[in-house]
């Protein structure tokens, strides 16, 4: 074999080796999201006997029957972040059952960012309700009908929270934006918050305004959760002084970079499409509750 062919073979082997290493790290990178064990970042908060650990503690099942639901929460509070949870909701007849994934601080004037999945009769679509509390003031509900069956497989539900905006995502699609409009007197979440997840009885209000009740013959209702890594700025103040969050606004946290200050053009198109096709309630349009539209509604729209 001449030296020219030898050189070509060595070159090709080098390229193949580099590609193998590259794809290996890609696989590892994607796998990390789902291989972080539950107890690294989370603890069970209630309903211990209704919690089941699966797949070597990388998946948690919450169940609910007449006796109890269940919940878990993050060990730490966070001042900003881009939070994600992979979820598969209860299947079949889940009317009246609420699966919640949210951020919340403590106290009467608490901050809170909510995903609430409102179950429905089998074959009917599940509504996803979002809400934003700032300084104890909420009542900012929006609801969308999910365009897929969230009980058939896992999907990613994300909350971006920085000093510029809050964005709720389903997979990579933004379904809601709440901008920081403190300059016009609109409250904006600024307290460190913990991540909470729960499965509970919302029979009195969740489906058809509480008219459609839970079919307990279908119990236990089961929801599954994965993805226990947390991309957030941790706050460990033992005095629970959650109001000093300046360090969590620093650009060294990637979710605070300029890229995340506003939606890009594709995301804006996706959001507009969701609002047009799938939104079935918006507090901004509810003139019975708000004869005068809240000031953030005009700007956020």
C-alpha positions as CSV (number, residue, x, y, z in Angstrom):
1,X,0.0,0.0,0.0
2,X,1.4,3.4,-1.0
3,X,1.8,6.3,1.4
4,X,-0.9,8.2,-0.3
5,X,-3.6,5.6,0.4
6,X,-2.3,5.1,3.9
7,X,-2.7,8.8,4.5
8,X,-6.2,8.8,3.1
9,X,-7.2,5.9,5.3
10,X,-5.8,7.5,8.4
11,X,-7.7,10.7,7.6
12,X,-11.0,8.8,7.1
13,X,-10.5,6.9,10.4
14,X,-9.7,10.2,12.2
15,X,-12.9,11.8,10.8
16,X,-15.0,8.7,11.9
17,X,-13.4,8.8,15.3
18,X,-14.2,12.5,15.8
19,X,-17.8,11.9,14.6
20,X,-18.2,9.0,17.0
21,X,-17.0,11.1,19.9
22,X,-19.3,14.0,18.8
23,X,-22.4,11.9,18.6
24,X,-21.5,10.2,21.8
25,X,-21.5,13.5,23.7
26,X,-24.7,14.6,22.0
27,X,-26.4,11.4,23.2
28,X,-25.0,11.9,26.7
29,X,-26.1,15.5,26.7
30,X,-29.7,14.7,25.8
31,X,-29.7,11.8,28.2
32,X,-28.7,13.9,31.1
33,X,-32.1,15.5,31.3
34,X,-33.8,12.2,32.0
35,X,-31.1,10.5,34.1
36,X,-30.9,12.9,37.0
37,X,-32.3,11.0,40.0
38,X,-35.4,12.4,41.7
39,X,-33.8,12.8,45.2
40,X,-30.9,14.9,43.9
41,X,-33.2,18.0,43.6
42,X,-36.6,17.0,44.9
43,X,-38.4,15.6,47.9
44,X,-41.9,14.1,48.4
45,X,-44.1,16.8,50.2
46,X,-47.3,14.9,50.8
47,X,-49.1,11.6,50.0
48,X,-46.1,9.5,50.5
49,X,-48.0,6.2,50.1
50,X,-49.3,7.5,46.7
51,X,-45.8,8.0,45.2
52,X,-43.9,5.4,43.3
53,X,-40.3,5.6,42.1
54,X,-39.6,4.0,38.7
55,X,-36.7,3.4,36.3
56,X,-34.0,3.7,39.0
57,X,-35.4,6.9,40.5
58,X,-35.5,8.8,37.2
59,X,-39.3,8.7,36.9
60,X,-42.0,9.4,39.6
61,X,-45.6,8.2,39.5
62,X,-48.1,10.1,41.6
63,X,-51.5,8.5,42.1
64,X,-54.8,9.8,43.5
65,X,-57.8,8.0,44.9
66,X,-60.6,9.0,47.3
67,X,-58.2,8.8,50.3
68,X,-55.5,11.1,48.9
69,X,-53.5,12.6,46.1
70,X,-49.8,13.3,46.3
71,X,-47.1,15.9,45.6
72,X,-43.4,16.6,45.5
73,X,-41.3,19.8,45.5
74,X,-37.8,21.1,44.9
75,X,-35.3,21.1,47.8
76,X,-34.2,24.7,47.0
77,X,-35.9,27.9,46.0
78,X,-34.8,29.7,42.7
79,X,-34.6,33.4,41.8
80,X,-34.8,33.0,38.0
81,X,-34.4,30.1,35.6
82,X,-35.6,28.1,32.7
83,X,-37.6,25.2,34.3
84,X,-38.7,22.0,32.7
85,X,-40.7,19.0,33.7
86,X,-41.5,16.0,31.4
87,X,-45.1,14.9,32.2
88,X,-47.6,12.2,31.2
89,X,-51.1,12.9,32.5
90,X,-53.7,10.5,33.8
91,X,-55.5,8.7,31.0
92,X,-59.1,7.7,30.2
93,X,-61.8,9.5,32.3
94,X,-59.9,12.1,34.3
95,X,-62.7,14.7,34.7
96,X,-62.2,16.7,38.0
97,X,-58.6,15.6,38.3
98,X,-55.9,18.4,38.4
99,X,-52.3,17.8,37.6
100,X,-50.3,20.8,38.7
101,X,-46.7,22.0,38.0
102,X,-45.8,25.4,39.3
103,X,-43.4,27.7,41.0
104,X,-44.4,29.4,44.2
105,X,-43.0,31.4,47.1
106,X,-44.5,31.5,50.6
107,X,-46.6,34.0,52.4
108,X,-49.8,35.9,51.7
109,X,-48.1,38.2,49.2
110,X,-46.6,35.3,47.4
111,X,-45.5,35.0,43.8
112,X,-46.6,32.0,41.7
113,X,-46.4,30.7,38.1
114,X,-48.9,27.9,37.3
115,X,-49.4,25.1,34.9
116,X,-52.7,23.4,35.8
117,X,-53.9,20.5,33.7
118,X,-57.7,20.1,34.0
119,X,-58.9,16.6,33.3
120,X,-61.9,15.7,31.2
121,X,-64.2,12.9,30.2
122,X,-62.6,10.2,28.0
123,X,-62.4,11.4,24.4
124,X,-62.7,15.1,25.3
125,X,-59.7,17.5,25.2
126,X,-57.8,18.4,28.3
127,X,-57.4,22.1,29.1
128,X,-54.2,23.6,30.3
129,X,-54.6,26.6,32.6
130,X,-51.8,29.1,33.3
131,X,-51.8,31.8,35.9
132,X,-49.4,34.4,37.2
133,X,-49.3,35.7,40.8
134,X,-47.2,38.7,41.9
135,X,-47.3,40.0,45.4
136,X,-50.3,37.9,46.2
137,X,-52.3,39.2,43.2
138,X,-53.4,36.5,40.7
139,X,-56.6,36.0,38.8
140,X,-54.7,36.1,35.5
141,X,-56.0,32.8,34.1
142,X,-55.6,31.8,30.5
143,X,-56.7,28.4,29.2
144,X,-55.7,26.5,26.0
145,X,-57.0,23.2,24.7
146,X,-54.0,20.9,24.1
147,X,-53.7,19.9,20.5
148,X,-52.5,16.4,21.4
149,X,-53.3,13.7,24.0
150,X,-51.1,14.5,27.0
151,X,-51.8,11.2,28.5
152,X,-50.4,9.2,25.6
153,X,-46.8,10.1,26.1
154,X,-44.4,12.4,27.8
155,X,-44.2,16.1,26.8
156,X,-42.0,18.9,28.0
157,X,-43.6,21.8,30.0
158,X,-41.3,24.7,30.5
159,X,-41.3,28.1,32.3
160,X,-38.8,30.7,31.4
161,X,-38.5,33.4,34.1
162,X,-36.0,36.2,34.0
163,X,-36.1,40.0,34.7
164,X,-37.6,40.7,31.2
165,X,-40.4,38.1,30.7
166,X,-42.1,34.9,31.8
167,X,-42.8,32.4,29.0
168,X,-44.9,29.2,29.3
169,X,-44.0,26.6,26.8
170,X,-45.5,23.3,25.7
171,X,-42.5,21.4,24.2
172,X,-40.9,24.2,22.2
173,X,-44.0,26.1,21.5
174,X,-44.7,29.3,23.6
175,X,-48.3,29.4,24.8
176,X,-48.2,32.5,27.0
177,X,-45.9,35.5,27.6
178,X,-46.1,37.8,30.6
179,X,-43.8,40.8,30.3
180,X,-42.2,42.8,33.1
181,X,-44.3,45.9,33.2
182,X,-43.4,47.2,36.6
183,X,-42.7,50.6,35.0
184,X,-46.5,51.0,34.6
185,X,-47.4,49.6,38.0
186,X,-48.0,46.0,37.1
187,X,-46.7,43.4,39.6
188,X,-44.0,41.1,38.4
189,X,-42.8,37.9,40.2
190,X,-39.5,38.7,42.0
191,X,-39.4,36.4,45.0
192,X,-37.4,33.2,45.1
193,X,-39.8,30.3,44.4
194,X,-39.8,26.5,44.8
195,X,-40.9,24.1,42.2
196,X,-44.1,22.2,43.2
197,X,-45.8,19.2,41.5
198,X,-49.1,17.7,42.6
199,X,-52.0,15.5,41.6
200,X,-55.2,16.4,43.4
201,X,-59.0,16.5,43.6
202,X,-60.3,19.6,41.7
203,X,-63.8,18.2,41.5
204,X,-65.5,21.4,42.6
205,X,-64.2,23.6,39.7
206,X,-61.8,21.9,37.3
207,X,-64.1,20.5,34.6
208,X,-67.1,22.4,33.2
209,X,-67.0,24.8,36.2
210,X,-67.4,21.9,38.6
211,X,-70.5,20.4,36.9
212,X,-68.6,17.4,35.7
213,X,-67.5,15.3,38.7
214,X,-64.8,12.7,39.3
215,X,-65.6,9.2,38.2
216,X,-64.1,7.4,41.2
217,X,-64.6,4.0,39.6
218,X,-61.6,4.9,37.4
219,X,-59.3,5.5,40.4
220,X,-56.5,5.4,41.0
221,X,-55.6,8.2,38.6
222,X,-51.9,8.2,37.8
223,X,-49.5,10.9,36.5
224,X,-45.9,10.3,35.5
225,X,-42.9,12.7,35.7
226,X,-39.4,12.8,34.4
227,X,-36.5,15.3,34.0
228,X,-35.4,16.2,37.4
229,X,-32.5,18.4,36.5
230,X,-33.1,22.1,37.3
231,X,-31.7,25.1,35.3
232,X,-32.2,27.8,37.9
233,X,-30.4,30.3,40.1
234,X,-30.6,28.7,43.6
235,X,-31.4,30.8,46.7
236,X,-30.3,29.3,50.0
237,X,-31.1,32.2,52.4
238,X,-32.0,30.5,55.6
239,X,-33.9,33.6,56.8
240,X,-36.2,33.2,53.7
241,X,-35.4,36.7,52.6
242,X,-36.6,36.2,49.0
243,X,-36.7,39.8,48.0
244,X,-33.0,40.3,47.2
245,X,-32.7,38.6,43.8
246,X,-30.2,40.8,42.0
247,X,-27.6,38.0,41.8
248,X,-30.0,35.9,39.9
249,X,-30.4,38.6,37.2
250,X,-26.7,38.3,36.2
251,X,-26.0,37.5,32.5
252,X,-23.8,34.6,33.6
253,X,-27.0,32.6,33.9
254,X,-27.8,31.7,30.3
255,X,-31.5,32.3,30.5
256,X,-30.8,35.9,31.3
257,X,-28.9,36.5,28.1
258,X,-30.4,38.8,25.5
259,X,-31.7,35.9,23.4
260,X,-34.3,35.3,26.1
261,X,-35.5,38.9,26.6
262,X,-38.1,38.4,23.9
263,X,-39.5,35.8,21.5
264,X,-37.9,35.4,18.1
265,X,-40.0,35.6,15.0
266,X,-40.9,31.9,14.8
267,X,-41.9,31.8,18.4
268,X,-44.1,34.9,17.9
269,X,-45.8,33.1,15.0
270,X,-46.3,30.0,17.1
271,X,-47.8,31.9,20.0
272,X,-50.2,33.8,17.7
273,X,-51.3,30.4,16.2
274,X,-51.9,28.9,19.7
275,X,-53.9,31.9,20.8
276,X,-56.0,31.8,17.6
277,X,-56.7,28.1,17.4
278,X,-56.5,26.7,20.9
279,X,-57.2,29.4,23.5
280,X,-60.6,29.1,25.0
281,X,-60.3,31.5,28.0
282,X,-58.4,34.7,28.6
283,X,-58.9,36.9,31.6
284,X,-58.0,39.9,29.4
285,X,-61.1,39.4,27.4
286,X,-63.4,38.7,30.4
287,X,-65.4,41.9,30.7
288,X,-67.6,40.4,33.5
289,X,-64.6,40.1,35.7
290,X,-62.7,43.1,34.3
291,X,-64.9,45.8,32.8
292,X,-61.7,47.7,32.3
293,X,-59.0,45.6,30.8
294,X,-56.0,45.2,33.2
295,X,-53.1,47.4,31.9
296,X,-50.7,44.5,31.2
297,X,-53.2,42.9,28.8
298,X,-52.7,45.6,26.1
299,X,-48.9,45.5,26.4
300,X,-48.6,41.7,26.6
301,X,-50.9,41.2,23.6
